[in-house]
């Protein structure tokens, strides 16, 4: 049929077909007629995915590692939804344990009733400072004890500070009113701080679990399984899972003194989640150093008779580091998420001003674009890397308006919107049908790229790889910039070609916007 196939030939046993322009124009019209092309809306009976991400401790602010975790988790959820899955975004907050008691004790001893209001600090930063203070006082105490002739081990065993922190934990576990009251107050300060960070980052949760609620559930489940003969008890009364069949070391589930370990908490959290939701797939977004942990958790949940045990997914990702010496915090190691985001927005403001990208804006508009560019640069630079790879986050490189960066993509979106505005000013409407016209290979290739969007979204969900979406958008933007350079749009004299190129431009912009939204990134309409 010559209306579909323009020409064909056989080379080395392969049949090569060349499709006619009419086929590409029809495909372009179809994409144009469906603004949500590539994005499905989940049906009420669609499979339910629960995705756990973030999982912070309440003794310090969120840091650079959490940034990668949060962005991957959020983006994975959006991509699953775009594939027609129902998604519950969940967080498990590590709100109990010795680390929290260290902050509480330091505040009690040296805090003079300081609050976020009185100090002018965010709650999570205030509590983080007391955690650091505990560590400093502990080190000073250790040095003093060793100066008196104690060995390192003896000094650690005889530490008065550590003994007080452990006593506080025991009082908390015994539900001592004053201890629990202080714990609640300090944790609430931290949550207020976390909420601000999450809001700035653009991530949210449908359901938050707290380890203070889940560890007892896990403990009860382990004790019941011991009675049922699923687990065994050692002479010192500790409880273990026998994993010899799986050729893995046996796993401790309750210590000799009856206290729980991480695995106990994870069992409790899983039980609560599956009681709360009809989950089909449970995904844990956790760093790759925990691979063994999740392998063991999967086996143990299966032994406990939970159907979901075998199918749990560990969405594993690599470390993220900074180039040496850049943006390091007071301790010289950890970079706070808040500081990083503020720094990125400030750099975006500076760079955009230097390049004249904010000319003609009101101060409010300029600030909004600086936020979009700064946070977009951060998110894109992190999400374009395959999750399993370790990466270095380079702030300067990420905010470049050229290359595989968020700002380059955002600028291209704004450039296309500018073309579409000019068309509207000249009263050029984009029709729904183009008519007959010959297209170049470049133009046909662009339509093919737009049509690929659906496949990329599907593959990203199947492989749990959000970087596929980021890199697809970059390739699309790169191709469009070449097209924009090579072809006239508004100056084209052939009306059909002009209409096609405007329709193509409009849909490239829409695809950029939809794709970037899956990464949690906003795109400006002008720059």
DRENVEXMAR-212579 format. One record per residue (C-alpha): x, y negated, z. Coordinates in steps of 0.2 Angstrom, whole numbers, padded with zeros to 4 digits, always signed. Layout:
N
XYZ...
END
This chain:
527
+0000+0000+0000+0009-0015-0006+0000-0027+0006+0009-0018+0020+0025-0011+0013+0035-0024+0003+0049-0012-0002+0058+0004+0003+0074+0014+0000+0083+0029+0006+0100+0027+0013+0110+0043+0020+0093+0052+0022+0084+0038+0031+0069+0030+0024+0070+0011+0026+0054+0002+0025+0052-0017+0023+0035-0023+0029+0026-0038+0020+0025-0055+0028+0006-0052+0029+0009-0038+0042+0019-0050+0053+0007-0064+0051-0007-0053+0057+0003-0047+0072+0007-0065+0076-0012-0069+0075-0016-0055+0087-0003-0060+0100-0009-0078+0099-0027-0073+0101-0023-0065+0118-0015-0077+0131-0012-0063+0143-0003-0052+0130+0008-0040+0139+0000-0043+0156-0013-0030+0163-0025-0034+0177-0026-0019+0189-0042-0010+0190-0051-0006+0207-0046+0012+0206-0028+0009+0199-0014+0018+0208-0009+0009+0224+0009+0005+0227+0016-0001+0243+0032-0010+0242+0043-0014+0258+0055-0028+0257+0064-0041+0267+0064-0032+0284+0073-0045+0294+0080-0044+0312+0073-0058+0323+0089-0063+0331+0095-0073+0316+0090-0083+0300+0088-0074+0283+0105-0074+0274+0111-0071+0256+0108-0052+0257+0090-0055+0261+0089-0067+0246+0093-0053+0234+0081-0041+0243+0067-0054+0244+0068-0058+0226+0070-0040+0220+0055-0035+0230+0044-0049+0225+0048-0047+0207+0045-0028+0207+0028-0031+0214+0023-0044+0201+0030-0032+0187+0020-0017+0194+0004-0028+0195+0007-0033+0176+0007-0014+0173-0010-0012+0180-0005-0005+0197-0013-0011+0213+0001-0017+0225+0002-0020+0244+0018-0031+0248+0024-0026+0265+0037-0031+0278+0044-0022+0293+0051-0034+0306+0064-0027+0317+0058-0037+0333+0065-0026+0347+0081-0019+0353+0098-0024+0361+0101-0038+0348+0086-0047+0352+0090-0046+0371+0107-0053+0367+0099-0069+0361+0086-0069+0375+0100-0067+0388+0111-0081+0381+0096-0093+0380+0091-0088+0398+0109-0091+0405+0114-0106+0394+0099-0113+0385+0093-0126+0397+0075-0123+0391+0080-0128+0373+0066-0127+0360+0065-0129+0341+0057-0146+0344+0069-0152+0357+0084-0147+0347+0077-0152+0330+0082-0134+0323+0072-0122+0314+0067-0108+0326+0076-0094+0317+0092-0105+0317+0090-0109+0336+0089-0090+0341+0103-0086+0329+0114-0099+0337+0111-0090+0354+0115-0073+0346+0132-0081+0341+0134-0089+0358+0132-0072+0366+0145-0064+0355+0157-0078+0359+0154-0077+0378+0156-0058+0377+0173-0059+0368+0179-0072+0381+0174-0060+0395+0182-0045+0386+0199-0055+0384+0198-0059+0403+0195-0041+0408+0209-0035+0397+0221-0048+0404+0218-0040+0421+0225-0024+0414+0210-0015+0408+0211-0005+0391+0199-0011+0377+0187+0004+0381+0187+0001+0400+0183-0018+0397+0169-0013+0385+0162+0000+0398+0163-0013+0412+0156-0028+0403+0144-0037+0415+0136-0046+0400+0132-0030+0391+0125-0022+0406+0113-0037+0409+0108-0036+0390+0104-0017+0393+0095-0021+0409+0084-0034+0400+0080-0021+0386+0074-0008+0399+0063-0022+0408+0056-0025+0390+0053-0006+0388+0044-0006+0405+0033-0020+0400+0040-0032+0413+0028-0048+0411+0042-0061+0412+0053-0052+0399+0039-0049+0387+0033-0067+0388+0050-0074+0384+0052-0061+0370+0036-0066+0362+0040-0085+0364+0057-0083+0356+0051-0071+0342+0037-0084+0338+0050-0097+0335+0059-0086+0324+0043-0082+0314+0039-0100+0311+0056-0102+0304+0055-0087+0293+0038-0093+0286+0046-0109+0280+0060-0099+0272+0048-0087+0263+0037-0102+0258+0052-0111+0250+0058-0095+0242+0040-0091+0235+0038-0074+0243+0024-0068+0253+0017-0052+0261+0000-0044+0262+0004-0034+0278+0018-0036+0291+0022-0022+0302+0033-0024+0318+0045-0011+0325+0038-0015+0343+0022-0007+0337+0029+0007+0326+0043+0015+0337+0031+0022+0349+0020+0029+0336+0036+0038+0329+0040+0044+0346+0023+0052+0348+0024+0060+0331+0041+0067+0335+0036+0074+0352+0021+0082+0344+0031+0090+0330+0043+0097+0344+0028+0105+0352+0023+0112+0334+0040+0120+0332+0045+0108+0317+0060+0100+0327+0071+0107+0341+0078+0101+0357+0096+0101+0363+0102+0106+0380+0104+0087+0384+0086+0085+0380+0089+0075+0363+0077+0080+0349+0084+0085+0332+0078+0090+0314+0086+0105+0307+0092+0101+0290+0103+0116+0287+0092+0123+0273+0095+0106+0264+0114+0108+0267+0114+0091+0276+0119+0087+0294+0105+0089+0307+0097+0073+0311+0095+0065+0328+0077+0059+0331+0076+0055+0350+0091+0052+0361+0094+0061+0377+0087+0047+0387+0071+0047+0376+0075+0031+0366+0072+0031+0348+0083+0029+0333+0080+0020+0316+0073+0036+0309+0060+0038+0323+0054+0020+0319+0053+0024+0300+0042+0039+0304+0030+0029+0314+0029+0015+0301+0026+0027+0287+0012+0036+0298+0004+0019+0301+0005+0013+0283-0003+0029+0276-0017+0028+0290-0020+0010+0284-0019+0012+0265-0023+0025+0252-0005+0024+0245+0000+0033+0230+0018+0028+0229+0029+0020+0243+0044+0010+0238+0058+0004+0250+0068-0010+0244+0084-0008+0254+0103-0009+0251+0112+0006+0244+0122+0009+0260+0105+0017+0266+0104+0030+0252+0107+0045+0264+0095+0038+0276+0080+0038+0264+0085+0055+0257+0084+0062+0275+0068+0052+0278+0060+0060+0263+0064+0077+0269+0058+0074+0287+0041+0066+0281+0039+0082+0270+0042+0093+0285+0029+0084+0295+0017+0088+0282+0015+0071+0274+0011+0073+0255+0019+0056+0252+0036+0062+0259+0043+0070+0243+0038+0055+0232+0045+0040+0242+0056+0029+0232+0071+0020+0238+0074+0005+0227+0092+0003+0230+0102-0012+0226+0121-0018+0228+0130-0030+0238+0129-0049+0234+0144-0060+0238+0150-0078+0235+0166-0083+0227+0179-0085+0241+0177-0101+0251+0161-0108+0244+0146-0112+0254+0152-0102+0269+0144-0105+0286+0152-0110+0302+0156-0091+0306+0165-0090+0289+0155-0075+0284+0136-0076+0282+0127-0089+0271+0110-0094+0277+0096-0093+0264+0090-0110+0269+0107-0118+0267+0109-0109+0250+0092-0115+0243+0095-0133+0249+0112-0133+0241+0105-0127+0225+0091-0140+0224+0104-0154+0228+0116-0147+0214+0101-0146+0202+0097-0164+0206+0115-0170+0203+0117-0160+0187+0100-0165+0180+0104-0183+0183+0121-0183+0176+0114-0175+0160+0099-0187+0159+0086-0173+0161+0076-0183+0174+0075-0199+0164+0058-0207+0164+0052-0197+0179+0044-0204+0195+0054-0200+0210+0041-0186+0215+0042-0178+0197+0061-0179+0197+0061-0170+0214+0049-0157+0208+0059-0153+0193+0075-0152+0204+0067-0139+0215+0061-0129+0200+0079-0130+0192+0088-0126+0208+0077-0112+0214+0075-0106+0196+0094-0105+0194+0096-0095+0210+0083-0083+0207+0087-0080+0189+0106-0078+0192+0102-0064+0205+0088-0056+0195+0097-0054+0178+0110-0042+0186+0104-0024+0186+0099-0021+0205+0111-0006+0208+0126-0017+0203+0136-0027+0216+0137-0045+0211+0145-0062+0215+0133-0076+0216+0142-0091+0208+0132-0107+0212+0140-0118+0199+0139-0105+0185+0120-0102+0189+0115-0120+0187+0123-0122+0169+0111-0128+0156+0120-0117+0143+0121-0098+0143+0112-0084+0152+0105-0095+0166+0088-0101+0173+0091-0119+0168+0094-0114+0150+0078-0105+0149+0068-0119+0158+0075-0132+0146+0070-0122+0131+0052-0120+0138+0052-0139+0140+0059-0142+0123+0045-0131+0115+0032-0141+0125+0039-0157+0118+0037-0150+0100+0019-0145+0104+0015-0162+0112+0021-0171+0096+0010-0160+0085-0005-0164+0096+0000-0183+0094+0000-0181+0075-0017-0172+0076-0009-0156+0070-0020-0142+0077-0014-0124+0078-0027-0113+0068-0032-0095+0073-0028-0089+0056-0012-0093+0046-0017-0088+0028-0004-0081+0015+0014-0087+0016+0031-0079+0014+0041-0078+0030+0060-0077+0032+0068-0062+0041+0072-0073+0055+0054-0077+0058+0048-0059+0056+0062-0055+0069+0055-0068+0081+0037-0060+0080+0044-0043+0083+0053-0050+0099+0037-0057+0105+0028-0040+0102+0042-0031+0112+0036-0040+0128+0024-0027+0132+0037-0013+0131+0049-0022+0141+0036-0025+0155+0032-0006+0155+0050-0001+0155+0055-0012+0169+0041-0004+0180+0045+0013+0175+0064+0011+0179+0061-0001+0194+0073-0013+0185+0068-0031+0185+0084-0037+0176+0076-0030+0160+0063-0044+0160+0076-0058+0164+0087-0052+0150+0073-0050+0137+0068-0068+0141+0086-0074+0138+0087-0065+0121+0070-0072+0116+0076-0090+0121+0093-0088+0112+0084-0082+0096+0071-0096+0097+0085-0109+0099+0094-0103+0083+0077-0103+0074+0074-0121+0080+0091-0126+0073+0088-0117+0056+0070-0122+0052+0060-0137+0052+0043-0136+0062+0034-0153+0061+0043-0159+0045+0039-0143+0036+0029-0147+0020+0021-0130+0017+0005-0131+0029+0004-0113+0031+0022-0111+0037+0020-0126+0048+0005-0118+0056+0015-0102+0058+0030-0110+0066+0019-0120+0078+0010-0104+0083+0026-0095+0085+0033-0109+0096+0017-0109+0107+0018-0091+0110+0037-0091+0114+0034-0104+0127+0019-0094+0134+0030-0078+0135+0044-0087+0143+0031-0094+0156+0024-0077+0159+0040-0068+0160+0048-0081+0172+0033-0080+0183+0036-0061+0185+0053-0066+0192+0045-0079+0203+0052-0094+0193+0042-0109+0188+0046-0118+0171+0044-0137+0168+0034-0144+0154+0046-0158+0151+0064-0162+0155
END
